[in-house]
Amino acid sequence: MKLVWLRNDLRLADNPALRHACAGDEPVAALFIISPTQWRQHKMAPIRQRFMLAQVDELGRELAALGIPLHLLRVDTFAEAPAALADLCRELEVTQLYANQAIEIDEQRRDHAVSAALAEQAVSCHWFNGCCVLPPGRVLTGSGEMFKVFTPFSRAWLKALDEEGFVIHRAPTLRGEPLPWQPLAERAWVDEALGELTPDPRWPVGEAEAQRRLNDFLEQAVLDYGETRDFPAIAGTSVLSPYLAAGIISPRQCVAALQQRLGYRPQSKAQPGFVWLNELIWREFYRHLLVLIPTLSMNRPFKPETAALPWSWDPDAFAAWCEGRTGYPIVDAAMRCLNATGWMHNRLRMIVASFLTKDLHIHWRLGEDYFMSRLIDGDLAANNGGWQWAAGTGADAAPYFRVFNPTTQGQRFDPQGEFIRTWVTELADIPAAYVHQPHDWLRLKGRQDYPAPMVDHAVARVRAIEMFRSLEK
């Protein structure tokens, strides 16, 4: 018996571990491990847990239809996984385990422990790259080190892809009689571990849904992506991040579909489609960094000297930011959208992260954790990379003297205030001319239902720059 251990690769198509396990005639089973305590320790958002488990349910049905049973194990923490897996392998008479490699340090340690435990009972483990187009470690400098700046990484990544190409693995075919599948909602122990499992209707699961979103984006928006991607009131992005984070679609499938749509693989900003491809390369960059610099998984800054920055841990100021009560409309709208939907537009992620770290001077780790606790697309590599970029502590971070002005960012990317008025209901009736600086208009109307700005941006900006300059002394 071969066993495929599914993790953040919840798909049939382009799943290297599943494809290799299904080579030959030997029986194949699949496994998913539910780790509720570990997920909470990793700040995994409840909406992400429900989304992931809804996809496990969908995948279980699809595998069963192919004659592949999907087994579920519950272990509260990763430390329990080796023994639980060893017991299951013994019960099923498993001789080989197949899985796609994890990139986070805790998950890697778990996998090493699993390999050691299974080796004791002669179960061989086979690991594959299922999360990146090019495996971490493939794109290195001439001296064999990881790139620390994105642009040269991007050039080297494109060159390596041209040299090597990539393969899209086909989904497995029927392997025996279809099997029954018991939905997760009918399994009492799953409900007891995780609570209500009802998925959010705004985020349908399934590979077909992910492909539909990808195809719609490529047909309708990819050519204008460079001009529309920064405007949250416009449907200008792919909104594929939850599906990539759960592995419902792979980055290779995205690159292949882009090539098919354009008839070529774009190589520079001058070519249509490159701006979106570059976003996929950013995703690769952060994932490669996480593997090659494990301290990024340990709450440490990429730039070690920035550990000395005198960050604030002010709980009241942090709560105001979390709840969208800062008095800066674009920041508040973004945070309220996150809290209500579990998702945030990428431009808004940069704006609110800059505000927390450069205006409130609050430690980026608090923002990173809060995002993970709310985002349906929570992904350690991308989330950590984005937060450290905004805070000025990370790889390829903007120079510390570049500080986003939340008012001008709102004016530029939500000029008519459509997004703001959607989420900051106190400002729903405000004229567009005042929506980004509403306080004078509100005073004229005798209203006090929207908070005053909690900081003076000009003063806060100077303080942020002084914080970083102090490191040079």
C-alpha positions as CSV (number, residue, x, y, z in Angstrom):
1,M,0.0,0.0,0.0
2,K,1.1,3.5,-0.9
3,L,-0.1,6.4,1.3
4,V,-0.3,10.0,0.1
5,W,-0.1,12.6,2.9
6,L,-2.0,15.7,1.8
7,R,-1.3,19.1,3.4
8,N,-1.5,22.5,1.7
9,D,-1.9,20.7,-1.7
10,L,-5.5,19.9,-1.7
11,R,-6.0,19.1,-5.4
12,L,-6.0,16.2,-7.8
13,A,-4.3,18.0,-10.8
14,D,-0.6,18.9,-10.7
15,N,0.0,17.2,-7.4
16,P,3.4,15.5,-7.8
17,A,3.1,13.4,-4.6
18,L,-0.3,12.0,-5.7
19,R,0.8,11.5,-9.3
20,H,3.9,9.5,-8.3
21,A,2.0,7.5,-5.8
22,C,-0.5,6.5,-8.4
23,A,2.2,5.2,-10.8
24,G,1.9,1.4,-11.0
25,D,-0.8,-0.9,-9.8
26,E,-0.2,-0.9,-6.1
27,P,-3.2,0.2,-4.0
28,V,-3.1,3.9,-3.0
29,A,-4.7,5.6,0.0
30,A,-4.6,9.3,1.0
31,L,-4.4,11.0,4.4
32,F,-5.2,14.4,5.9
33,I,-4.2,15.3,9.4
34,I,-6.3,17.7,11.5
35,S,-4.2,19.5,14.1
36,P,-6.5,22.0,15.9
37,T,-4.2,23.0,18.8
38,Q,-1.3,23.4,16.4
39,W,-3.4,25.5,14.0
40,R,-4.4,27.8,16.8
41,Q,-0.8,28.1,17.9
42,H,0.0,29.1,14.4
43,K,-2.8,31.7,14.5
44,M,-4.6,30.0,11.6
45,A,-7.8,32.0,11.0
46,P,-11.1,30.1,11.6
47,I,-12.3,31.1,8.1
48,R,-9.2,29.5,6.7
49,Q,-9.7,26.4,8.7
50,R,-13.3,26.1,7.4
51,F,-12.2,26.8,3.9
52,M,-9.5,24.2,4.0
53,L,-11.7,21.5,5.6
54,A,-14.5,22.2,3.1
55,Q,-11.9,21.5,0.4
56,V,-10.8,18.3,2.2
57,D,-14.5,17.2,2.1
58,E,-14.7,18.0,-1.6
59,L,-11.4,16.2,-2.3
60,G,-12.4,13.2,-0.2
61,R,-15.5,12.7,-2.4
62,E,-13.4,13.1,-5.6
63,L,-10.8,10.6,-4.4
64,A,-13.5,8.1,-3.3
65,A,-15.0,8.3,-6.8
66,L,-11.6,7.2,-8.1
67,G,-11.3,4.3,-5.7
68,I,-8.8,6.1,-3.4
69,P,-9.9,6.3,0.3
70,L,-9.0,9.4,2.2
71,H,-8.2,8.8,5.9
72,L,-8.5,11.5,8.5
73,L,-6.3,11.6,11.6
74,R,-6.6,14.0,14.5
75,V,-3.5,15.0,16.4
76,D,-3.6,18.1,18.5
77,T,0.0,19.1,17.8
78,F,2.7,18.2,15.3
79,A,4.6,16.4,18.0
80,E,2.0,13.6,17.9
81,A,2.1,13.1,14.2
82,P,5.0,10.6,13.9
83,A,3.4,8.1,16.3
84,A,0.0,8.5,14.7
85,L,1.3,8.1,11.2
86,A,3.3,5.1,12.2
87,D,0.2,3.4,13.7
88,L,-1.8,4.1,10.6
89,C,0.9,2.8,8.3
90,R,1.1,-0.3,10.4
91,E,-2.7,-0.8,10.2
92,L,-2.9,-0.2,6.5
93,E,0.3,-2.1,5.7
94,V,1.9,0.9,4.1
95,T,5.3,0.5,2.5
96,Q,5.8,3.9,1.0
97,L,4.7,7.4,2.0
98,Y,4.4,10.2,-0.6
99,A,4.1,13.9,0.3
100,N,4.9,17.4,-1.1
101,Q,7.5,19.2,0.9
102,A,6.5,21.8,3.6
103,I,8.5,25.0,3.7
104,E,7.8,26.2,7.3
105,I,10.3,25.3,10.0
106,D,7.8,23.6,12.4
107,E,6.4,21.6,9.5
108,Q,9.8,20.6,8.3
109,R,10.8,19.4,11.8
110,R,7.6,17.4,11.9
111,D,8.3,15.8,8.6
112,H,11.9,14.9,9.6
113,A,10.5,13.2,12.7
114,V,7.9,11.3,10.6
115,S,10.6,10.1,8.3
116,A,12.7,8.8,11.2
117,A,9.7,7.1,12.8
118,L,8.6,5.4,9.6
119,A,12.1,4.3,8.8
120,E,12.0,2.1,11.9
121,Q,9.2,0.1,10.3
122,A,10.8,0.1,6.8
123,V,8.4,2.6,5.3
124,S,10.2,4.8,2.7
125,C,9.3,8.4,2.4
126,H,9.2,10.3,-0.9
127,W,9.1,14.1,-0.9
128,F,8.3,16.4,-3.9
129,N,8.1,20.1,-4.7
130,G,4.4,20.9,-4.9
131,C,4.3,24.5,-3.7
132,C,6.6,26.4,-6.1
133,V,7.2,26.5,-9.8
134,L,10.9,26.1,-9.2
135,P,12.0,24.3,-6.0
136,P,13.5,26.3,-3.2
137,G,17.3,26.2,-3.6
138,R,17.1,26.2,-7.4
139,V,17.4,30.0,-7.9
140,L,20.7,31.1,-6.3
141,T,23.4,33.7,-6.8
142,G,26.6,32.9,-8.6
143,S,28.2,32.2,-5.2
144,G,25.4,29.8,-4.3
145,E,23.5,32.0,-1.9
146,M,19.9,33.1,-1.8
147,F,19.1,36.4,-3.4
148,K,18.3,39.1,-0.9
149,V,16.8,41.5,-3.5
150,F,13.8,40.7,-5.6
151,T,14.7,42.0,-9.0
152,P,17.8,39.9,-9.6
153,F,15.9,36.9,-8.2
154,S,13.2,37.6,-10.7
155,R,15.7,37.7,-13.6
156,A,17.4,34.5,-12.4
157,W,14.0,32.8,-11.9
158,L,12.9,33.6,-15.4
159,K,16.2,32.4,-16.8
160,A,16.0,29.1,-14.9
161,L,12.4,28.5,-16.0
162,D,13.5,29.0,-19.7
163,E,16.3,26.5,-19.2
164,E,14.3,23.9,-17.4
165,G,10.6,24.4,-18.2
166,F,8.1,22.7,-15.9
167,V,5.6,19.8,-16.0
168,I,1.9,19.9,-15.1
169,H,1.1,16.6,-13.5
170,R,-2.1,15.0,-14.7
171,A,-4.8,14.1,-12.2
172,P,-5.1,10.4,-11.3
173,T,-7.6,8.2,-13.2
174,L,-9.9,5.5,-11.8
175,R,-8.1,3.0,-9.7
176,G,-10.9,0.7,-8.6
177,E,-14.5,0.6,-7.6
178,P,-15.8,3.9,-6.3
179,L,-15.9,4.1,-2.5
180,P,-18.4,5.7,-0.1
181,W,-17.4,9.1,1.5
182,Q,-18.8,10.2,4.9
183,P,-19.0,14.1,4.9
184,L,-17.0,15.8,7.6
185,A,-20.1,17.5,9.0
186,E,-21.4,14.0,9.9
187,R,-18.2,13.1,11.9
188,A,-18.8,14.2,15.5
189,W,-15.1,14.2,16.4
190,V,-14.4,16.8,13.7
191,D,-17.0,19.1,15.0
192,E,-15.8,18.6,18.6
193,A,-12.3,19.6,17.5
194,L,-13.1,22.6,15.4
195,G,-16.6,23.7,16.0
196,E,-18.9,24.9,13.2
197,L,-17.7,23.7,9.8
198,T,-20.1,25.7,7.6
199,P,-17.9,27.3,4.8
200,D,-18.3,30.9,3.8
201,P,-20.5,31.1,0.6
202,R,-18.2,33.9,-0.7
203,W,-15.4,31.4,-1.1
204,P,-16.7,28.2,-2.9
205,V,-14.2,25.4,-2.8
206,G,-13.1,23.0,-5.5
207,E,-10.6,22.9,-8.3
208,A,-13.2,23.8,-10.8
209,E,-14.0,27.0,-8.9
210,A,-10.3,27.9,-8.8
211,Q,-9.9,27.2,-12.5
212,R,-13.0,29.3,-13.3
213,R,-11.6,32.2,-11.3
214,L,-8.2,31.9,-13.1
215,N,-9.8,31.7,-16.6
216,D,-12.2,34.6,-15.9
217,F,-9.2,36.7,-14.7
218,L,-7.1,35.8,-17.7
219,E,-9.9,36.5,-20.2
220,Q,-11.2,39.8,-18.6
221,A,-8.5,41.4,-16.5
222,V,-4.9,40.2,-16.9
223,L,-4.1,42.6,-19.8
224,D,-5.2,45.6,-17.7
225,Y,-3.8,44.2,-14.4
226,G,-0.9,46.7,-14.3
227,E,-3.3,49.6,-14.4
228,T,-6.2,48.2,-12.2
229,R,-4.5,46.0,-9.6
230,D,-4.1,48.9,-7.0
231,F,-7.7,50.0,-6.9
232,P,-9.7,48.1,-4.3
233,A,-13.1,49.2,-5.6
234,I,-12.3,47.6,-9.0
235,A,-12.4,43.9,-9.7
236,G,-8.9,44.0,-11.1
237,T,-7.1,41.1,-9.3
238,S,-7.4,37.4,-9.7
239,V,-8.6,36.7,-6.1
240,L,-6.8,33.4,-6.3
241,S,-4.7,33.7,-3.1
242,P,-7.0,31.5,-0.9
243,Y,-6.9,28.8,-3.5
244,L,-3.1,29.0,-3.9
245,A,-2.6,29.0,-0.1
246,A,-4.7,25.9,0.3
247,G,-3.1,24.3,-2.7
248,I,-6.4,24.0,-4.6
249,I,-4.6,25.3,-7.6
250,S,-0.8,25.3,-8.1
251,P,1.4,28.2,-9.2
252,R,2.5,26.0,-12.2
253,Q,-1.0,25.8,-13.4
254,C,-1.2,29.6,-13.2
255,V,1.9,30.1,-15.2
256,A,0.8,27.5,-17.8
257,A,-2.6,29.1,-18.2
258,L,-1.0,32.6,-18.6
259,Q,1.3,31.2,-21.3
260,Q,-1.7,29.6,-23.1
261,R,-3.7,32.8,-22.9
262,L,-0.9,35.0,-24.3
263,G,0.8,32.5,-26.6
264,Y,4.1,33.3,-24.9
265,R,5.7,33.7,-21.5
266,P,6.2,37.4,-20.8
267,Q,9.8,38.4,-19.9
268,S,9.6,42.1,-19.1
269,K,7.3,44.9,-18.0
270,A,6.9,45.9,-21.6
271,Q,5.0,42.7,-22.4
272,P,1.3,42.3,-21.5
273,G,0.8,39.8,-18.6
274,F,4.2,40.3,-17.1
275,V,2.9,42.4,-14.1
276,W,0.8,39.4,-12.9
277,L,3.5,36.9,-13.6
278,N,5.8,39.1,-11.5
279,E,3.4,38.8,-8.6
280,L,3.7,35.0,-8.9
281,I,7.5,35.4,-8.8
282,W,7.2,37.5,-5.6
283,R,5.3,34.6,-4.1
284,E,8.1,32.3,-5.1
285,F,10.7,34.7,-3.7
286,Y,9.2,34.7,-0.3
287,R,8.8,30.9,-0.2
288,H,12.4,30.4,-1.2
289,L,13.5,32.8,1.5
290,L,11.5,31.0,4.1
291,V,13.2,27.7,3.3
292,L,16.7,29.0,3.0
293,I,16.5,31.4,6.0
294,P,14.6,29.4,8.7
295,T,14.8,32.2,11.2
296,L,12.0,34.0,9.2
297,S,9.7,31.3,10.7
298,M,10.8,32.2,14.2
299,N,9.6,35.8,14.5
300,R,13.0,37.2,13.7
301,P,13.7,40.0,11.2
302,F,15.4,39.4,7.9
303,K,17.8,42.3,8.7
304,P,19.2,41.3,12.2
305,E,20.2,44.9,13.1
306,T,16.5,45.9,13.0
307,A,15.8,43.7,16.1
308,A,17.0,46.7,18.1
309,L,14.3,49.0,16.9
310,P,12.3,50.4,19.8
311,W,8.9,49.2,18.6
312,S,5.7,50.0,20.6
313,W,3.4,47.3,22.0
314,D,0.6,49.8,22.9
315,P,-2.5,47.5,23.3
316,D,-5.0,50.4,22.9
317,A,-3.5,51.7,19.7
318,F,-3.2,48.2,18.4
319,A,-6.9,47.6,19.1
320,A,-7.9,50.8,17.3
321,W,-6.0,49.6,14.3
322,C,-7.5,46.1,14.4
323,E,-11.0,47.4,14.7
324,G,-10.7,50.1,12.1
325,R,-10.9,53.1,14.5
326,T,-7.8,55.0,13.5
327,G,-9.5,58.1,12.0
328,Y,-7.9,57.4,8.6
329,P,-10.7,56.3,6.3
330,I,-8.7,54.1,3.9
331,V,-7.0,52.3,6.8
332,D,-10.3,51.8,8.7
333,A,-12.1,50.6,5.6
334,A,-9.4,48.0,4.9
335,M,-9.4,46.7,8.4
336,R,-13.2,46.4,8.6
337,C,-13.2,44.6,5.2
338,L,-10.7,42.2,6.6
339,N,-12.6,41.5,9.8
340,A,-15.9,41.0,7.8
341,T,-14.7,38.9,4.9
342,G,-11.3,37.3,5.8
343,W,-9.6,38.9,2.8
344,M,-7.9,42.2,1.9
345,H,-6.8,43.7,-1.3
346,N,-2.9,43.7,-1.7
347,R,-2.6,47.5,-2.0
348,L,-4.6,47.9,1.2
349,R,-2.3,45.3,3.0
350,M,0.6,47.6,2.3
351,I,-1.2,50.7,3.4
352,V,-2.4,49.3,6.8
353,A,0.9,47.6,7.5
354,S,2.8,50.8,6.8
355,F,0.3,52.6,9.1
356,L,0.8,50.2,12.0
357,T,4.6,50.1,11.8
358,K,5.4,53.6,10.6
359,D,2.6,55.8,12.0
360,L,1.9,53.9,15.2
361,H,5.4,52.4,15.5
362,I,3.9,49.1,16.6
363,H,5.9,45.9,16.2
364,W,5.3,44.2,12.8
365,R,4.9,40.9,14.6
366,L,1.6,42.0,16.1
367,G,0.3,42.9,12.6
368,E,1.6,39.7,11.1
369,D,-0.1,37.6,13.7
370,Y,-3.4,39.5,13.4
371,F,-3.4,39.0,9.6
372,M,-2.9,35.3,10.1
373,S,-5.7,35.1,12.6
374,R,-8.1,36.7,10.1
375,L,-7.0,35.9,6.5
376,I,-8.6,33.2,4.5
377,D,-5.4,33.2,2.4
378,G,-3.0,33.2,5.4
379,D,0.3,32.0,4.2
380,L,3.4,32.3,6.4
381,A,5.9,33.1,3.6
382,A,3.8,35.8,1.9
383,N,2.5,37.3,5.1
384,N,5.9,37.5,6.8
385,G,7.5,38.8,3.6
386,G,4.9,41.5,3.2
387,W,5.0,42.6,6.8
388,Q,8.7,42.8,7.0
389,W,8.8,44.6,3.6
390,A,6.4,47.2,5.0
391,A,8.2,47.5,8.3
392,G,11.6,48.0,6.7
393,T,13.1,44.9,8.3
394,G,12.8,42.5,5.5
395,A,14.3,41.4,2.2
396,D,14.1,44.1,-0.5
397,A,12.3,46.4,1.9
398,A,11.6,49.9,0.7
399,P,14.1,52.4,2.1
400,Y,13.2,53.4,5.7
401,F,12.6,57.0,4.7
402,R,9.7,56.0,2.3
403,V,6.6,56.0,4.5
404,F,3.2,55.6,3.0
405,N,0.9,58.6,3.6
406,P,-2.5,57.0,4.3
407,T,-4.4,60.1,3.1
408,T,-2.7,60.4,-0.2
409,Q,-2.8,56.6,-0.7
410,G,-6.5,56.7,-0.3
411,Q,-6.8,59.7,-2.7
412,R,-4.8,57.9,-5.3
413,F,-6.2,54.4,-5.1
414,D,-9.8,55.1,-4.0
415,P,-10.3,58.6,-5.5
416,Q,-14.1,58.7,-5.3
417,G,-14.2,56.9,-1.9
418,E,-16.3,54.0,-3.2
419,F,-14.4,51.4,-1.2
420,I,-14.3,53.6,1.9
421,R,-18.0,54.3,1.9
422,T,-18.7,50.6,1.5
423,W,-17.0,49.7,4.7
424,V,-17.0,52.8,6.9
425,T,-20.7,53.3,7.2
426,E,-20.3,56.5,9.1
427,L,-19.0,58.1,5.9
428,A,-21.6,56.5,3.6
429,D,-23.2,59.9,2.8
430,I,-20.1,62.1,2.7
431,P,-19.3,63.9,-0.5
432,A,-16.3,62.5,-2.5
433,A,-14.4,65.8,-2.0
434,Y,-14.3,65.2,1.8
435,V,-14.1,61.4,2.1
436,H,-10.4,61.1,2.6
437,Q,-10.3,63.9,5.2
438,P,-13.8,63.9,6.6
439,H,-13.3,65.6,9.9
440,D,-14.0,69.2,9.0
441,W,-17.2,68.2,7.1
442,L,-18.4,66.1,10.0
443,R,-17.8,69.0,12.4
444,L,-19.9,71.3,10.2
445,K,-22.7,68.7,10.4
446,G,-22.3,68.5,14.1
447,R,-21.4,64.8,13.9
448,Q,-19.0,62.9,16.2
449,D,-19.7,59.4,14.9
450,Y,-16.3,58.9,13.3
451,P,-13.0,59.1,15.3
452,A,-10.5,61.8,14.9
453,P,-7.1,60.8,13.5
454,M,-5.2,59.0,16.3
455,V,-1.9,60.3,15.1
456,D,-0.5,63.2,13.1
457,H,1.0,61.5,10.1
458,A,3.7,64.1,9.5
459,V,4.9,63.9,13.1
460,A,4.7,60.0,13.1
461,R,6.7,59.8,9.8
462,V,9.6,61.8,11.3
463,R,9.6,59.6,14.4
464,A,9.7,56.4,12.2
465,I,12.7,57.8,10.2
466,E,14.5,58.7,13.5
467,M,13.9,55.1,14.7
468,F,15.8,53.7,11.8
469,R,18.5,56.3,11.7
470,S,19.3,55.5,15.3
471,L,20.5,52.0,14.1
472,E,23.2,53.7,12.1
473,K,24.8,55.4,15.1
